[in-house]
Amino acid sequence: MPTMLADLSLVLPLHAKPDDPIEPLVGWRYLTAWDFPWWVVLSLTAMTVAYLLGVRALRRRGDDWSAWRTASFLLGQGLVAIATFSFLGVYDTVLFWSHMIQHMLLNMIAPVFLVSSAPVTLALRVLSPKPRAALLAFVHSWFAKALLFPGFTLGLMVASPFLLYLTGWYDLTLRNSFHHDLLHIYMVVLGCLFFMPLLGPDPQPYRLPYPLRVVMFILTMPFHAWLGVIIMGSTHLIAEEWYVSFERSWGLNPLEDQTWAGALMWATGDLTMFAAMVVIFVRWVQESQREARRLDRQLDREQARRVPPGSGTADQAPEG
């Protein structure tokens, strides 16, 4: 029985607790500390295989699919894997700054690449008629409209970090493995819901004009910076009892750890939003250029209809 439990512990998602033997995060430990929760491995593998099979099906029938979209999906999945499997995941309940990097990867960075990979568009192009019709019906359903309503996702994106770190929610996720894993899922899903109407090329209930997209980013940026400054400057430890109980003799002390976590939220939040705004401006220019070319072609066709080929011109001299 002890052997079976030991074997089982290798595949179950584990999160470090104060009474566990914690190896110091120093030196090569940054590269060698890895943990592979089975359900995350299975989920990421299934999604990646499904996406790549869809791309393969398109190319087998002669259709093109952007290599950038495929690379975006793989990069997004890779960032989720790094946030979960690497030392960031191994020490996410031990070091606040490790958790904060993980938070930003799952909620702010990986979703940008995942929504840019257009998974819904890929599914619509490879699915058979009935599943395709069901997916389209869902995309245009009232539920999708409510879930992707920009005001709703903006409110959640702004409020969630404040509720997480300034209430007992974060302490609960440290003490309870189920809530800990649920928080990771929530971060990725919320990030995708927020960025989809702003950056995603997939069909969706809302097509926001580009100026409004920029405004949404501008509204979001100060709140992450503000919370980062609050965490960085606070003398009250978040989840104090939990972090102090580790009694670490290595790394940053709990207050310094929290200061670094706040600084990381401030810096990475602003940098991510700035990068996303650059992407929006680039796409805005590209779409404007495509629209200009479309209007030029339309004007050319209308001109060709008004002046048929081979017809005489109005100023042609009469025969005399």
Stockholm file with secondary structure:
# STOCKHOLM 1.0

chainA/1-320         MPTMLADLSLVLPLHAKPDDPIEPLVGWRYLTAWDFPWWVVLSLTAMTVAYLLGVRALRRRGDDWSAWRTASFLLGQGLVAIATFSFLGVYDTVLFWSHMIQHMLLNMIAPVFLVSSAPVTLALRVLSPKPRAALLAFVHSWFAKALLFPGFTLGLMVASPFLLYLTGWYDLTLRNSFHHDLLHIYMVVLGCLFFMPLLGPDPQPYRLPYPLRVVMFILTMPFHAWLGVIIMGSTHLIAEEWYVSFERSWGLNPLEDQTWAGALMWATGDLTMFAAMVVIFVRWVQESQREARRLDRQLDREQARRVPPGSGTADQAPEG
#=GR chainA/1-320 SS CHHHHHHHHTTSCCCCCTTSCCCCCCTTHHHHCCCCCHHHHHHHHHHHHHHHHHHHHHHHTTCCCCHHHHHHHHHHHHHHHHHHHSHHHHTTTTCHHHHHHHHHIIIIIHHHHHHHTCHHHHHHHHSCHHHHHHHHHHHTSHHHHHHTCHHHHHHHHHHHHHHHHHSSHHHHHHHCHHHHHHHHHHHHHHHHHHHHHHHCCSCCSCCCCHHHHHHHHHHHHHHHHHHHHHHHHCSSCTTHHHHHTTCCSSSSCHHHHHHHHHHHHHHHHHHHHHHHHHHHHHHHHHHHHHHHHHHHHHHHHHHHHHSCTTCCCTTCCCCC
#=GC SS_cons         CHHHHHHHHTTSCCCCCTTSCCCCCCTTHHHHCCCCCHHHHHHHHHHHHHHHHHHHHHHHTTCCCCHHHHHHHHHHHHHHHHHHHSHHHHTTTTCHHHHHHHHHIIIIIHHHHHHHTCHHHHHHHHSCHHHHHHHHHHHTSHHHHHHTCHHHHHHHHHHHHHHHHHSSHHHHHHHCHHHHHHHHHHHHHHHHHHHHHHHCCSCCSCCCCHHHHHHHHHHHHHHHHHHHHHHHHCSSCTTHHHHHTTCCSSSSCHHHHHHHHHHHHHHHHHHHHHHHHHHHHHHHHHHHHHHHHHHHHHHHHHHHHHSCTTCCCTTCCCCC
//
